[in-house]
Amino acid sequence: MTRISNTAEHDFPAPAEPDLTAEQVLARAEAMVPELIDRQAEVEERSFYAEDIHEKFARNGFYRILQPRRYGGYEFGLETFVRVSATLLRGCPSTGWMYTLGAMHTHIVATMFGEQAQSEVFGVGDFICPGTAVPSGSAVRTADGGWTISGKWPYCSGAPYGTHFLGHALISGEDGAPPTPLFFVAPRSQWTRLDDWGQQLGLRGSGSHSITMENAYIPDYLALPGVQIMEADVSAGTPGRVLHGNPEYGGGPLSFTNLCNAALAVGIAQGALDIYEGLLRSRSTLVPPIVRRHNDPDYQFWYGDAVGIIGTAEAALLNAVKQWHDASSTGPAAVTRELDLRISAICRHVIQLCWEAVANYLMPTAGASSIRHGERLERVWRDMSMLRSHGGISILLPTVAVRELTRTRMR
């Protein structure tokens, strides 16, 4: 195997395909869509995608889109990642969701942690890391400066194939002071996945299991005391920007996360539109004049408007990605809290547009037979409904983030 030397202490393997391009990775994702569609019921039954799909994702380079080249990744960047994610979600929302939330945290680790941490966690090869921004459990300082962590973290999408876990624990305050967060990355040996996913309304195959830790030891270089990642200020620079020389590893973590969330919605909505188009081509109107639905003026309007709404959402997503990238490239000082919140506000409306297209145009006019149990549109509807109930999407974006944006701009 060809190897590239990156530091005096380590040699890391080069990517399996050093000449692979972002366009090729996206084409591979598109080629997998028919198989993902065919295997949706199986994914829901298992509660996560199969081992052979996992292996195909690995061979296709999907897990290394955001991984730094220094550590054997492709470093294709955020735009490629959201395009691949949305494409996989278009085929199977559960599979695409599990992939996205397992792979996206590569970027946050590559941004926020130092060289020692990155050399260790990325040195395993494919880095798959479920995570949660909600603090839970406890963290206690050890004599050697590390941490002992115990707790339970639910909704850790991507856990079945996870190599690591990215979470927040709470450090008890002294003399009655409130607890402070500890942001940490834990290797697979330090946590346990619970078999507690698959009975929800939708996204039953997203691998969003709970993770538990009991007196797990985390060394100091894998932990960042006082950091809550959704509130992190990176305007003074980040370890990743310096280490990799790539400004994207200095982008805002909050807006990065919400751009990935918005890609989830766009992908699911595009899948719903594909199904609806198939119904227009294969089914006829119910009352005279009896014609194929695609020849009926009402269906033409409903479909055409949905195309425009979802297309607007996708365009807004990609423009927001460009804003995020351009600010990162300008320099650390351009990556302000206001920018982080403004891009997050755009993401809120991307998600809202996708919901409106599905809920107001596609579902009401598709017909009852298309949403029987086991039908693809029925599954997509359940999955989109679960997306709408996600705490970060239904609560934090429309309330906390938008209110803070106003306060920030009015100072």
Secondary structure, 3 states (H helix, E strand, C coil): CCEEECCCCCEEECCCCCCCCHHHHHHHHHHHHHHHHHCHHHHHHHCCCCHHHHHHHHHCCHHHCCCCHHHCCCCCCHHHHHHHHHHHHHHCHHHHHHHHHHHCHHHHHHHHCCHHHHHHHHCCCCCCCCECCCCCCEEEECCCCCEEEEEEEEEEECHHHCCEEEEEEEECCCCCCCCEEEEEEEEHHHCEECCCCCCCCCCCCCCEEEEEEEEEEECHHHEEECCCHHHCCCCCCCHHHHHHCCHHHHCCHHHHHHHHHHHHHHHHHHHHHHHHHHHHHHCECCCCCCCEHHHCHHHHHHHHHHHHHHHHHHHHHHHHHHHHHHHHHHCHHHCCHHHHHHHHHHHHHHHHHHHHHHHHHHHHHHCHHHHCCCCHHHHHHHHHHHHHHCHHHHHHHHHHHHHHHHHHHCC
